Amino acid sequence: MWRSLWPTIDRFSLHHFRYIVNQLREIRVVDKRNREVVLDLLQSIVEIVTYGDRHDPAIFECFMEFQVLAEFVRILKIGGNSGIEAALLQYLSIMIQNVENEHAIYYCFSNGYINSVISHHYEFDGGDLIPYYVSFLRTVSGKIGRDTICLLVKVHQDTAISLPLYDEALKFANHGEKMIQIAVRALTLNIYSVADEMVYQFLTTPTASAYFSSLILNLKNKCLHVDAIINGVKESFHEKKRELLSETDRILDDFYYLKDILCIPEQRLNKLVTENIVNMLILPMLLTLLNNRLSNDTGLSAITCLYVLCRLLQVFDGTNLVNVIGSAVLFSFMPPNVTDAAESVVSARLEQVNGLAVCYQEGEEMVDLQHEGAENFMMNYVLKHSLEFTELSSCFDSSPLENSENEWGGIFSCIFSRNHSLMLGSLMLLFTVADSKDLHYQLAAKIGFSQVKTASEMIGSTVAGHIQKIVNQLLKVLASEPPLSVPILLHAAWFLRKLLVFLDQKLEDNDCHLFKTSYEGSCGRLYEEFDRCWFDYIPDVLKSEWANCKTALEESSQSKDPFFLLELASIQNPPSGSNTGPAFDWQRMVDCVKVFVLHLQLKPFIFGGDPFDNPLANLKNSYLAQSGKRYPSDLSLASFGSEVALGSGIPCKIAFSGAGTRDIYVIPIAREISGKLLLVERHPLHSRKGVVIAIAPLAGLDPKIDEEHPTWLLVHLRDFEPRLRSDETKTLDSHTSLPEQGRWILGFLSAKDCKAAFSVILEETRKQRSFVENLVAPVLEEKLFK
């Protein structure tokens, strides 16, 4: 190529650098014919400048003397349709990224050359130019500092009117490619971190600050999309869940980005961003909840509002946003008929919440937030006015709860809502507020079940006196007939356990009766599973679910993902599907076990006992002891291809697709928890032995003699394989398959043989079921009171 024609001298020498620059200066047009030559020249210049920055200062002196950056700009302008822009931007990015000398960086940003590259008119339609351009912008932002950012600002009469680096980057803020979005956000954070007084004045102008309101508006649109997914019709819940996870991940990305902005120690920026978050996002959502509406004027549902507020509190730690939300939530905890004044407050919640926002703004204007003690002053000021807005300073400490839960307004009425998603979501918000380490101590005292509290604070609590009613409501959820969905029961149990730990006192007789009823119901439903097709897995599922439920119930409020609220809302209108078959039966059995285990783990908190005691430990030890036994000639240990005796086998025929009809022997065998139906083919060399060609579990066979063909025995197979074990139905020969999936049709020589096989299968299944029942019985029969 062109490089082979260069003089054979040191390619990193000053002389060679001058030679390359002169070659570039002679270029008058760039087209497809000389494009590669120009790119080679640009690449060589970047390589030599990067080398000179570390080893030869004279090279960069020459770089400045020849105004090489101006040549880059010139080449960019004459590039036409040559497609040189992407490579030129890449070379510039490499050079700027690798230059470390502060003097060199300062020069690169002066004279407007970088701004010329940034402001050049690019044809972004199609192609891959955008990633190179945004990468270049991000690289530039990574090199700017407080002393150099002013070089990129366009000024008119001592006022910043434009920052091309920032303005052009924001055009790609909502680009569909995630990596481009990440690069733009990294660029903005770099600018915010090093901006000087002039730049901040520009960033807070209406034109530039529109970015923050646009950011919140896009965030709200994502929330609306979440609602649309929940209410949409999908083929499966898993498909809907996958879309919800994707959209909520995008919302979380926005939250963490906003948090990064608020972590920058600049009061004007923090105020601007906080005002947008509070006014455009938090207040409309709070108004939806405080006015007890299922959706707000923008169509955003209460469930999505609760999810977003909970997530926001979990992400925005170290900010006063928790106190804004906490104040609004707390001051809605009041009976509408306590006083006439309170009634007027309920009817004017809009003014109430807006007043809180005004207080925060006034407090910020009255005190320097950087000054020691400013935060305490700020919160006392806001809380004082919060009490004025609600006119409830006396009600909080003296008013008894004499009204039924239906008469309570605001978010408290949501806790007693018949909509279980709304109830659990309201509790989740309340718990998240209470567990926040940034919650003001006065608000924590009012909420009542905060982690840090004193006895006097508990006495004056707004909510603590009503915890018994919330506990009663949760117990009603557990004891509902017909039973509610397992996710609802699981999360209700989580809230119940948290409240029981806080309550630290005996429940009323009515509440104990509710739990006893619920506990007995869970036992009864689990007993029913012994007559169904997955009874052999019950001991395994009991052990696995004990660990799963323990982990779920012990999760903290700050780490608990409120995504479950969206799942519950989606489950309320599940897509139509089959409610039969082994997979459905499996899930029903697992759900029954899970609900029973939840009751076992809640029991110590209600009736006393060691919460760390595991009643399944004895079951586990017994199971291991029994399963460790070995018996001579144990057919239950037979596997595919094993040679077994044919003595107890009953001859019959079965048809395999692709292999024709085969003569086999049927051998059902149960040993303790294991039960199998063996299909054995006579050994070609040993008449009294056979080879196992197929195995099916006894559980779920449900054998039936065909009414029209008394010599045919129909057995059903579990065509679903759980993850716990892998001993489900399989055939020895991978090239043969059963004639009908999920069913075997066994043809016997006579009706007598068919009945004999039917009886033996039932007997062996009974033996296996009896063993499992006896193994689990001590746990199911454990008394509530010891």
N, C-alpha and C positions, 0 to 999 in steps of 0.2 A: 504494500500500500504506500501511501504518501510518506509514512515514517521511514520507509526503507531508502528514500531519496535524500533524507536529511544528512548533513555532514556527520561524519563519524567522530563526534566529540561527546564529552560528558553531557548527557541529556538533562542533568540537573544543574548545569553551570549557568552563571549569569549571562555569558555570551550566547548560549543556546536559547535562553529565555528571550533575549532581545530578538533573536532570529525568528522565533515562533510568533512573537507579538507582531513583528513587521509583516510576516506572512499573513496574519489575520487582518491587519490594517489594509492590505491590498485587496481584500475581498470586497467586491462592489455589488454582487448579487448572490443570493443563495437559492439554488434550485436543486432538483433531484440529481443533476449531474455532478455537482460539487458538494453535495450535502455531507457525504462521508468525510471529505477532506476537511471541511469546516469543523465537523464534530471531533476529528482527531486533533485539530489545533486547539479547540476549547478544552478537550480532555488533558492535553499536554500542559496547557497553562495552569489548570487546576492542580495537577500533580506537582508541578514545579513550585507553585505558590505555597502549597501545603508543606513541601519539603523545606522551602526557604524560611517559612515561619518558625521552624524548629532549628535550622542549621545555618542559614545564611541571610541575615537581615538585609543585605544589599538587594536581594531579589525582590523583597517587598517594596524597597525604595524605588526600584525600577518599575514595579507594578503601579505605584502611585504616579511616578513621573510620566509614564506612558498612558495614564488614565485607562487602564485595561477594562475596568468596569463599564466605562462609557462604550468601549468596543462591544462588550456583551450586549448592552442595550441596543447598539446600532445593528448588530447581527440579528437581534430579536425582531427589530422593526423591518428589516429587509428580508426576513425569512419567508414571507409570503406563504405559499401553500407547500413549502418544503417539508413540513412536519418536524421542524427542528426544535420547537418550543419545549417538548417534554425532556429531551436530552439536555438542552441548555439549562432548564430549571434544575434538573438533577445534578449537573456539574456545579452549578452555583450553590446548591444545598450542601454538596460534599465539601466545597471550599469553605463556606461559612461555618459549617459544623466543625471542621478540623482546625480552623485558625484560632489560636489561643492568645496571641499577643494583643493586649488591650488597645495598643496604638493602632494595630491593623484593623481590629473590629470597629474602632471609632471611625477610621477612614472609610471602611466599607459602607457604613450607615450615613456618611456625610455626602454632600453634593447631590443628594436626591436620586442617586442611581438605583438604590434598592426600591425606592418608591416608584421609579419609572418602570422597573420590572413588574412590580406588584400591580400597577395601574394599567399596564399594557392590555390592549383589547385582544382577548383570546377567544378562539372559537371552541367552546366547550361541548358543543353538540356532538354526541357520539365519541368514540375513541376512549383513550385512557389518560387524557391530559389532566383531568381534575385531580386524581391522586398525586401527580407530580407537583401540581400547583399548590395544593393544600399542604403537602409535605414541605415544600419550600417555605411557605408562610410559617409553618410551625417551627422550622429550623431557625428562621429569623427571630421568632419570638423567644426562642430558647437562648439567644445570645444577647438580647437587650437587657439593659440595667437602668437604674435610676438616672445614670449620667448619659445614657445613649438613647433612651426612648424619645427624648425631645427632638432628636434628629429625624424621626420619622413622622412627626406631627406637622400638619400644615396650619400655619398661624396667620391670622388677620387682625391687625391692631391689638397685638398682645393677647389674642384670644384664640384658643385652639378651635378650628372649624372642621378639621378632618384628621383621621388617623387611618390612612389607607390599609395598613396591615390589619387593623381591626374591622374596618368597614367591609373589605373584600372577603375576609374570612367568614363573617356572619352570613354572607349570601349562601354559604354551604352548611349553615347550622342545622338545617332539617334535611340534609341529603339522605337518601335511602341507604347508602353504604355506611355501616356502623363505624368502620375504621376512620372514615372521613369525619363523622360526627365527633369521635373521640379526639381526633387531631385538632378540630376547631375548638373544642372545649379546653383542651390543654393550652392552646394558644391564648384564649381569653384569660385563663387563670395566670399565665405568665405575665400578661399585660397588667392585670389587676394587682399582681404582687409587686411590680416595680414602678407603677404609675406615680408620677409626681403631681403637684398641685394643679398644674395646667391640664394634665391629662384627665384627672378626676373631675375637673370642671366640665370637660368635654363629655366624659362618660355619663354624667348626671344630667346632661341637657335632655330635653324631651325627645329629640331625634335619636340620640344614642341610647337613652334609657329605655326606649321602646323595646329593645331586645329582651329586657327582663319581663315585661308584661307579655311579650310574645312567647317567651319560654313558659310562663305559667299557663297561658292560654292553650298552648300545645299539650301541656301536662293535663289540663282539664279535658281536652279532646281524647287523650288516651284513656282517661277515666270513663268517658262516655263510651269508648270502644269496649272497655271491660263490661259495662252494662249491656251493650249490644251482644257480646259473646254469651253472657249469662242467659239472656232472654232469647237467643237464637236457637234454631233447630239444627242439631247435629246428629250424625248417624250414631255416635257413641259418646258417652260421658268422657272417655279418655281423650278423644279428639278435642272436645271442648276444654278439658283441663289443660291440654298442651297449648292451646291458643291463649288461655288465661295466664299460664306461666310465662309465655313469651311477652305478653302485653304488660304484665306486672313487673317483669324484669326491666322493661323500658321505663316504667314509672320509677322504679328504684334507682336506675341510672340517673334520672333527672334529680331525684332527691339527694343523692350523694354529690352530684355536681353542685347543686345549690348549697349544700353543707360546706363543700370546699370553698365556695365564694364567701360564705359567712365566717369561715375560719381566718380569712385575710383581715388583719387588724386595721381596718379603715372604716371609721364610723359612718361616713356618708354612703359608702357602698352597702354596708350592713343595713342601714336604715332603708335604703332604696329597695333592696331585695326583700327585707322583712315586710315592708309595707305591701309589696306585691303579693307575697305569699299569704299574708293575713287577709288582705282585702279581696283578693281574687280567688283564693282557694279555701282558706280555713273558715272565714266568716260565712260564706254561702253554705258550706257543708254543716257548720254548727247550727245555722238557722234551720236547715232541713231537720236536724235532730231535735232541737229545742222546741220547734213548733209541731213535733210529732207527726211529720209528714213522711210518706214513703218515698217521695222524690221532691226535688226543688224545681225552681222555674226553668232551669236549664235541662231538666230531664234526668239529672243524676240521682240514682237511687240511694236510699238511706244505707243499704248494705255496703255499697261501694264507698260512700262517705265514711262509714265506720272503718272500713279497711284502710283507706287512704290516711285518715287521721291517726290510726294506730301505727301504721308504717312510718308516718312522718315523725311521730314522737320517738320511735325506736331509732330512727336515723339521726334526727337533729338533737342529739345530746349536747349538753353544754350551751344551750340557748334558752332564751326566755319564752320560746314558743309553747313549751309545756305549761307555763303559767297562764298564757292567754287561753289555751284550750281548757286547762284545769279550772280557771275562773268561770268560764262560760258554762262548763259542764256542772260544776259544783253549785252555782247559784240558780240552777234550774231544779235543784232538789228541794222542792217546797210544795206543800199542799195548797191548791188555789184558794181554799176558803179559810186559811189561817187568819187572815185579816183582810179588810177591804183594800189596804195598801198593797198587800201581796197580790190580790186579784188584778189590780191595775198594772202591776209589774209583769204578770204572766201575759197579759194582753199586749204588752209593749216590749217583747223580748228583742225585737230588732234594735230599738234604742238602747237596750241594755248591753247587747254585745258590741254595737258600734261605739258605745260609751267606753267600753274597755279598751278598744283600739285607740280612741282619742287619748285616754289616760296614758297609755304607753308612749304615744307621741309627745304629749306634754311633759312627761317625766324625762324623756330623752333631751328635750330642749332646756329643761331646768338644771340639769346636772351633767358634768363631764363624766361619761361612762368609764373613762380611763382612770379616774381618780379613785383612790382606795375608799371603800365604803359606799360607792355610788350605787352599786347593785342593790344593797339593802334599802337605801333611800328610795330607789326606783320601785321596788316591790311594795314597800310600805305605802308609798304614794298611791300606787295603783289599787292595792287592796282596800285602802281607805275609801277611795272613790267607788270601788266595786260594791262595797256595802251601801254606799249612798244610792247607787243605781238600783239595787235590789230592795232596799229598805228592809233588810232581813237580819240586821246585826243582832237583834234580840231574839228573833225567831229561831236562829240556829242553836242557841243554847237553852231555850226554855220550852219550845213548842213540842208537845208529844205527838207521836204519830197515831192519830185517832181515826184516820180515814182509811178506807179500803184502797188497795193498790190502784184500782181503776180511776181514783180521783186525783192521782198524782200526775203532775205535768212533766214536760221536758223529757230528758233522757231517762228519768226514773220510770216514766210510764212505759218506755221501751223495754225496760228490764222485765216488766210484767206483761209484755206483749204476747199474744197468741202466736205470733210469728217467731218461731224459735231461732231463726237466723238473726233476727233483729234483737232478740233478747240476749243471745250470746255475744253478738257484736257490741251491744251497749256495755255489757259487763267487761268485755275485752278492752274497750276504750277506758273504762273506769279503772281497771287494774293497771293498764299501761301508764296512765297518769299517776296513779298512786305509787307505782314502783320506780318512777323516774327519780334519779338522784338529783335532778335539777329542780324538782318541785319545791316551791317555797314552803317553809315549815308551817306557816299559818294555813295554807291550803292543804298540806298533808294532814294537819290536825283535823280539819273539817271533813276530809274524805274518810279518815278513821282507820282504814286497814293498810296504811302505809307501813313500810318496813321499819321505819324509825319513828317511834312515838313514845309519849310519856303517859302516865295514868291520867293526869289532868287534861291532856289533849284528847284522850279517848272519851272522857266524860262529856266534853263539849263537841264531840263529833256529830256531824250531820247525818252520816250514813251508818256509823257503827251501831246505833240503836235500832237500825232496821235490817241488820245482817240476818237476824232470825227469819225475817220475811223473805229475804233473798234465798236463804238456805231452803226454806219451805218450798219456794218456787222451783228450785233446782231438783229437790226430791220429788216433786210432782212430775217433773220431766222424766226422771228415772223410772217412776212407777206408772207411767202412762200406759193405757191399754186401748187399742193394741200398741205394742212397743214402737217407739220412734226409731228412726234410722240409727245405726250404730255410730256414725260420726257425730250426730247430735248428742247421743248418750256419752260418748267419749269426752267431748269438750265440756259438757255439763258436769261430768265427774271431775274434770280438771278444776273448774271454778269451785265446785263444792269442796274439794279437798283443800284448796287455798283458804276458803272461808272457815272451814272447820279448824284448820291450824290456827287461824287468827282468833276464832271465837273462844277456844280453850275452855269450854263449859259444856255441860250436858244439854242435849236437845230436849225439846218438849216431847211429851208422850205421843202426840200426833205425828211429829216428825219421825220419831223412832218407828212408829207403826208404818209410815210410808216407806221407810227404808226396808223394813222387814218384809212388807208386801212385795217390794221391788226385788229384793234378794230371792225370795221364794219363787217369784216368777222366772228369774234367770235360771234357777236350778231346774224348774220344771221344763223349760224350753231346752236345756242341755240334756236332760234325761230323754227327751223325745228323739234326740239325735242318735241314740243307741239303736233305734229301730230303722235307721236310714243307712245310706250306702257308704258313709265315711266314718263309721264308728271306730274303726281300727286306728284312725289317726288322732282321736281325741286326746290320748295321753301326750303325744308329741306336740299338738297344738297348745295344750294347757301349759306346757313348759315354755314354749316359745312366746306365747302371748303374755305370760307373767312378766318376762323381761321387757317386752314391748310396752305394755301398759305402765309398768313402773317408770320407764324412761319418759313416757308421755306425761304422766301425772306429776312428775317432779320437775318438769320444765319450768323455767322462770318466765315471768311476764315479758321481760325485755327480750328474751330469746325466742319466745313462742311466735311462730309465723302466723299473722292474722289472715293468711291466704285461705285458711279453713273456712272463713266467712263466705268467700266467693264460691268455694266448693259446695257448701251447704245450700247456698242460693241456687246453684246449678242443679243439685240433686232434687230440689223440690219439684222440678218438672223434668224428670229424666226421660230420655228418648225411649220409645217403645222397643221392647225386645223380648226375647224368650225368657220366661221364668221357670223353665224346666231344664233338666239335663244335669249331668255330673258336675259341670263347672258351677252352675247355680247352687246345687246341693252342697258343694264344697264351701262356697262363700257363706251360705247360711249356717253351716256348722261352725266355721271359724268365727262368725259374728256372735253366735250363741256362746262360744267359749270366751270370746273377748269381753262380752257384757258380764258374764259370770265372774271373770277375773277382776274386772273393775269393781264389782261389789266386794270381792274378797279384800281388795286393797283399800277400799274405803271403810270397811268394817272397824278396824282399830281406832279410827278417828271419831267414830260415832259411839261405839260401845266400850271403848277402851281396849288396851292390849298393845303389844309391841308392833309398831308399824313396819319394823324390819324383819318380822317373822315371816317365813315363807312356808305356808301349809303344804305346798307342792313338793317340798324337799323330801318328805317321806315317800311320796309317790315316785319321785325320781329314783331314790335309792332302791325301792322295791322293784321298780321296772328294770333297773340295771342288774339287780341280783337275779331276777327271773330270766332275763334275756341272756345272762352269762352261762346258763345251764346247757349242757350238751347231752343228747341221747343217742344211743347206738341206732344206726340205720334210720336216722331222722329224715323223713321225706320233706319236712318243712325247710330243710337246708338245700334242697335240690335247686339247681340252676339250669339255665339253657345248655343242653348238650350233656347233662348229667346222665349216668346210667343208674336206673332204679329198678327195683323188683316189681314185677307185674302182678304179684299175688293178690292185692286188693283192688286191682283195676277192673273196670267194667268195659268190655269191648263195644265200640261204636264206630261210626264213620263221620267224617267232616269234609266239606269241600273247600279247598283253597283256590282262589282265582289264580290262574296261570299254572296250577300244579295238579288240578283234577281232584278226585275224591281219594281220600287216604284213610286207611284202617288204623285206628288209634285205640288207646285205652284212656278212660277218664279216672283220675285219682284225686279226690278232694282230701285235703289234709289241713288240720288246724293244730297248732302247737303254741300255747300261751297267746301272745298278742299277734302272732303270725298266722295267716290263713291263706292257702293257695289252692287253686284248681289246676292240676297238671294234666296236660295232654301229652301222652307218651306213645311213641311208635315202637313196635317190636324190634328188638335188636336183630340184625341179619344173621348173627352167629350164635346168639344165646336166646333160646326160646323162652326162658323165664325172666329175661331182662328186657328193658326198653330204654329208649333215648328220649329225653324231654324235648319236645319240639315247640311247646307253647305254654305260657303260664299266665294265669289271671288271678287277681285277688278274690277271695271268697266274698268279702264285703261288697255289697252292691250287685251280686249276680242275679238275685231275684229270679230263681229258676221257675219256669212254667212249662207244663206239658201242653203241646198244641192240641186244641179241641178237635180239629179235623184229622190230625195225624197223631194218634196216641203213642207212636214210637219216636216222635220228635220231641226233644227237650230244648227249650229256648232259654239261654242265659244272657243277661245284659252285662256289658263291660263298661268300666269307667274310662271313657276315652278322653280323660283330662288328667294331666300329670302334675301334682303339686310339687312345690320346690323342696318340701321337707325331705321326701324320700324319692327314690327313682326305681321302685320295684313294681311299677305298673305293668299292664298287659303288654307283652311283647311276643314275637315269634322267633324261632331259632333261625329260620331261613329268611334273609332280608329280601329275597326275590319273590317270596310268596306273601299274599295278604289275605285277610279274611273276606269271605264273599259279601258281607254286609258290615260296615263300620259300626262298632258299638254293640254287636250281637253275634253270638255263636248259635248255630243250629246243629245239634248233635243228633244223628240218626242211629237208633239202637236196633238190635235184631228182633226184639219183642217189646210189647207194652210193659211186660213184667220187668225187664231190664231197665226200661226208661223210668218206671216208678222207683226202682231200687236206687238208681243214680240220683233221682230227685230227692229221695229221703236222705241219702248219705250227705249230699251237699247241704241240705237244711240242718242236719245234725252237726256237721263240722262247723258250720257258720254259727250255730247256737253255742257251741263250746267256745269258739273264739270270742263271741260277744259277751258271754258270761265271764270270761277271764278279764276282759277290758272293764266291764262294769264293776267287778270286785276290786280291780286295781284303783279305780277312780272313786269308788263309793265313800271311802273315808273323808275325802275332800268335799264331796257333795253333801254328805250328811253332817258336816261340822256345824255345831250349834252357834248361833249368834252370841249367846251369853255363855260365858265360861265361869 
